[in-house]
Amino acid sequence: MMRQEIFMRPNRRALLGVGGVLMLGAVLRPAGLFAQSASPSRIGIIGSGHIGGTIGGLWVKKGHPVMFSSRHPDELKPMVAELGSLAQAGTVEQAIAFGDVLFIAVPYGAIPQIGRDYSAAMKGKVMLDACNAVSARDGAIADEVEQNGIGVTSQKYFPGARIVRAFNTMSYAVFAREANRPDPRLAIPIAGDDPQAVQVAAGLVRDAGFDPVVVGKLADARRFQRGQPGYGQQVSATELKQKLSLP
């Protein structure tokens, strides 16, 4: 069992304010073009607080079955009731087993323990990682992130997962407000080592109502971690590519 309480109760007003989403998503092709998603993905959310609740809610509204998890799943029942039949609540173990894709949004200090407890069950699964390391809250692991980069560090603690960094650069309030805005959509930087996992993540970013911008490999996720040029940029895909000197 995890030794640290890592989940926050979601902000119900923020979730109720999340806008509707379009009917078809997109997946990044190797050539750089986006194709429509073929079918809904079963998504397991680890950390159903503000970020996990907001992004998971957008996916539910898009038509994806989502299991929100917590050490106290009963506390999530009001949220899943509001989201409808595609949403359900469960334990972390249940969410990992449920999800074809995982989404983790917890304080970074909890990452080592979650990795020890669950990395074997995550093996082979695509996992979108939205966690940020904050020195005052997370302690020594924040120093590790600063030294090695957050994408590489996450992969160390989840060695079997196919990690893609995503949804870490802005607050839940920005995501709730800007999802599915008129073009140009808000850009979401993503990075991962597994090309197929990056394709899946790009499609889910589209399905949540944003434009994915592939920055590179997990080592390149350093470019949009806290304090770096790609962090906190509320801009379009074209503008983000310019800021990061991407082709």
C-alpha positions, 0 to 999 in steps of 0.5 A: 500500500502507498505510504503517502496520501497523494490524492486531492478531492476534485473541484466540482465547480471546475469540472461542471464548467468544463466545456463540451468536446468535438466528436472525433479526436486525432492521432499523430502520424509518423509523417507529422499529420493527425488522423482521427482516432479509431475508437475510444480508449479505456483510461485509468486516472491515478490522482483524481484531483484538480488536473486528473479530474479536469482532464479525465472529465474532458475525456469522458465528455469525448466518449472515453470510458474513464476510471478515476482512482483514489485511496478513498474511491467513495469520495469520488462518487459525486464527481463520477455521477455528474460525468455520467455512465462512462465515468466510474471510481475505483482503487489505484489497482483497479484503475491500472487494470481498467486502463488501456491508457493511464494518466498520472497527476500526483505530487512528484514526491509520491512517484517513487512509492507508486513505482514500487507498488504498481510499476509491474502492473503498468508494464507495457501500458501507455502512461501520460505523466502530468506530474511536476516536481516542486522542491518545497513540497517534494524534497530530494526527488526535485533535485533529481529532476533538476539534474536529470530532467523530469521525463528521464526521472519518471521513466526511472521509477516506472521502468515498464511503462511507455511514458509520455509527458503531457498536461504538466505546463498549466493549471487545471483552471486554464485547461477547463477554461481553454478546452475546445476554444475556437482555433487556434487551440491551446498548445500542449507540449508532449514528449516520449521515447515510444513513437506509438505511445506518442501517437496515442498521447497526441490523439488524447490531447486532441480529444481533450480539446487541445493541440499537441506539439511533439517536443521530442524524446523524454530527455527533451521533456526538460524543455517544458518542465517547471521553470523552463521556456515551454512551461506555462505557455498559453499559446497556439501550436505555431507560437509554441513551436516558435518559442521552442525553435521546433520545425 
